[in-house]
């Protein structure tokens, strides 16, 4: 009798563990989508209907999530708020195969008279990959990408036009990755 109860307890534990999202089952982290051309930050959900801005998608993302970005220009005219902050554990992925420079670029652009100091901040265990990042700013924009925290990754991007640096490594407490 004790063995049966213990067995049922184990089965009940496994059933709860597998179906409550804590393990087994479909525990795939969400993929949020962004599309400057057809997205909408008000009515989009990032899953069935894309967001319009990277800023909105990242505000909804949690550690382990991936935000995929369609080709287009992402700038303050579209509604981006700079610096774009990639939260800890989130991946921001554009056109990685072409470093953001496909037939239609996946471009993060700062231009005009904006007075910002940094374009993108990559947090702990966060990734940015597959973007063309450019500054046409008339102000003194310091850096394209700031890497911070533990294990940030910047890979397969094209970063040009910044007055101070394309990539700055600040407050990195454990090795980060810069590649491509």
C-alpha positions as CSV (number, residue, x, y, z in Angstrom):
1,X,0.0,0.0,0.0
2,X,2.8,2.4,0.8
3,X,4.5,1.6,-2.4
4,X,1.4,2.3,-4.4
5,X,0.8,5.6,-2.7
6,X,4.5,6.6,-3.2
7,X,4.2,5.5,-6.8
8,X,1.1,7.6,-7.3
9,X,2.8,10.5,-5.7
10,X,5.7,10.2,-8.1
11,X,3.3,10.0,-11.0
12,X,1.4,13.0,-9.8
13,X,4.6,14.9,-9.3
14,X,5.9,14.0,-12.8
15,X,2.5,15.0,-14.3
16,X,2.5,18.4,-12.6
17,X,6.2,19.0,-13.5
18,X,5.7,18.1,-17.1
19,X,2.5,20.0,-17.8
20,X,2.9,23.2,-15.7
21,X,5.7,24.5,-18.0
22,X,8.5,23.7,-15.5
23,X,10.0,20.9,-17.6
24,X,9.2,18.6,-20.4
25,X,6.2,19.5,-22.6
26,X,6.5,22.7,-24.6
27,X,9.0,24.7,-22.7
28,X,10.4,26.5,-25.8
29,X,11.1,30.2,-24.9
30,X,8.9,32.6,-26.8
31,X,10.0,34.2,-30.1
32,X,8.8,37.7,-30.5
33,X,8.7,39.2,-34.0
34,X,9.3,42.8,-35.1
35,X,8.5,44.2,-38.5
36,X,8.9,48.0,-39.2
37,X,6.7,47.7,-42.3
38,X,3.6,45.8,-41.0
39,X,4.0,45.7,-37.2
40,X,2.0,47.6,-34.7
41,X,3.1,48.3,-31.1
42,X,-0.5,48.9,-30.0
43,X,-2.4,46.0,-31.5
44,X,0.5,43.6,-32.0
45,X,1.4,40.8,-29.6
46,X,4.8,40.0,-31.1
47,X,3.7,36.4,-31.7
48,X,0.8,36.2,-34.2
49,X,1.0,39.9,-35.0
50,X,4.5,41.6,-35.1
51,X,5.5,44.6,-33.1
52,X,6.6,47.7,-35.0
53,X,9.6,48.6,-32.8
54,X,12.5,46.7,-31.2
55,X,11.9,48.9,-28.1
56,X,8.4,47.4,-27.6
57,X,9.4,43.8,-28.2
58,X,12.3,44.1,-25.8
59,X,10.0,45.6,-23.1
60,X,7.9,42.4,-23.3
61,X,10.8,39.9,-23.5
62,X,12.1,37.9,-20.5
63,X,15.3,36.0,-20.0
64,X,15.5,33.1,-22.5
65,X,13.3,34.8,-25.1
66,X,14.4,35.6,-28.6
67,X,13.3,38.7,-30.5
68,X,13.6,38.3,-34.3
69,X,13.7,41.4,-36.4
70,X,12.6,41.6,-40.1
71,X,14.5,43.8,-42.6
72,X,13.7,47.5,-42.3
73,X,15.0,50.7,-40.7
74,X,14.6,51.0,-37.0
75,X,15.1,54.6,-35.9
76,X,13.5,57.4,-33.8
77,X,11.1,58.3,-36.7
78,X,9.6,54.8,-36.4
79,X,9.4,55.1,-32.6
80,X,12.6,53.5,-31.3
81,X,13.8,54.9,-28.0
82,X,17.6,55.1,-27.6
83,X,19.6,53.5,-26.2
84,X,17.9,50.3,-27.0
85,X,18.4,48.0,-24.0
86,X,18.6,44.3,-24.5
87,X,17.7,42.8,-21.2
88,X,19.7,40.0,-19.5
89,X,19.3,36.7,-21.2
90,X,17.4,38.0,-24.3
91,X,18.6,37.4,-27.9
92,X,18.0,40.2,-30.5
93,X,18.4,38.6,-33.9
94,X,18.2,40.3,-37.3
95,X,19.7,39.2,-40.6
96,X,22.7,37.4,-39.2
97,X,23.8,35.7,-42.4
98,X,24.3,39.1,-44.1
99,X,25.3,41.1,-41.0
100,X,22.2,43.2,-41.5
101,X,23.2,44.1,-45.0
102,X,20.8,41.9,-47.0
103,X,18.9,43.1,-50.1
104,X,16.8,45.1,-47.7
105,X,19.0,46.0,-44.7
106,X,18.0,45.3,-41.1
107,X,19.2,48.7,-39.9
108,X,19.3,50.4,-36.5
109,X,19.9,54.0,-37.4
110,X,20.5,57.1,-35.4
111,X,20.5,60.4,-37.3
112,X,19.8,64.1,-37.3
113,X,20.3,66.2,-34.2
114,X,19.5,63.5,-31.6
115,X,21.7,63.9,-28.5
116,X,22.2,60.4,-27.3
117,X,25.3,58.8,-25.9
118,X,24.9,55.1,-26.9
119,X,22.8,53.2,-29.5
120,X,22.5,49.7,-28.0
121,X,23.2,48.3,-24.5
122,X,23.8,44.5,-24.4
123,X,23.2,43.1,-20.9
124,X,24.3,39.9,-19.1
125,X,23.9,36.8,-21.2
126,X,22.2,38.9,-23.9
127,X,23.0,38.8,-27.7
128,X,22.7,41.1,-30.6
129,X,23.3,39.6,-34.0
130,X,22.6,40.4,-37.6
131,X,22.2,44.2,-37.7
132,X,23.7,47.1,-39.7
133,X,24.1,49.8,-37.1
134,X,24.8,53.3,-38.3
135,X,25.0,56.8,-37.0
136,X,24.3,59.8,-39.1
137,X,24.0,61.9,-36.0
138,X,25.2,65.5,-35.9
139,X,25.7,65.2,-32.2
140,X,28.6,63.5,-30.4
141,X,27.3,60.0,-30.3
142,X,29.8,58.0,-28.3
143,X,29.3,54.3,-29.0
144,X,27.3,52.0,-31.2
145,X,27.1,49.1,-28.8
146,X,27.9,49.0,-25.1
147,X,28.6,45.5,-23.6
148,X,27.9,45.0,-19.9
149,X,27.4,42.4,-17.3
150,X,28.2,38.8,-17.6
151,X,28.8,37.1,-21.0
152,X,27.3,39.6,-23.4
153,X,27.5,38.7,-27.1
154,X,27.8,40.9,-30.1
155,X,28.2,39.0,-33.4
156,X,27.7,39.3,-37.1
157,X,26.9,43.0,-37.2
158,X,28.1,45.9,-39.3
159,X,28.7,49.0,-37.1
160,X,29.7,52.3,-38.7
161,X,29.7,56.1,-38.3
162,X,30.2,56.4,-34.6
163,X,32.4,59.2,-33.3
164,X,33.9,57.4,-30.3
165,X,33.7,53.7,-30.8
166,X,31.7,51.0,-32.6
167,X,31.8,48.7,-29.6
168,X,32.6,49.6,-26.0
169,X,33.2,47.0,-23.3
170,X,32.2,48.4,-19.9
171,X,31.3,46.6,-16.7
172,X,31.9,43.1,-18.2
173,X,32.5,40.9,-15.2
174,X,33.0,37.6,-17.2
175,X,34.1,37.1,-20.7
176,X,32.0,38.5,-23.4
177,X,32.0,37.5,-27.1
178,X,32.6,39.8,-30.1
179,X,32.7,38.0,-33.4
180,X,31.9,38.3,-37.1
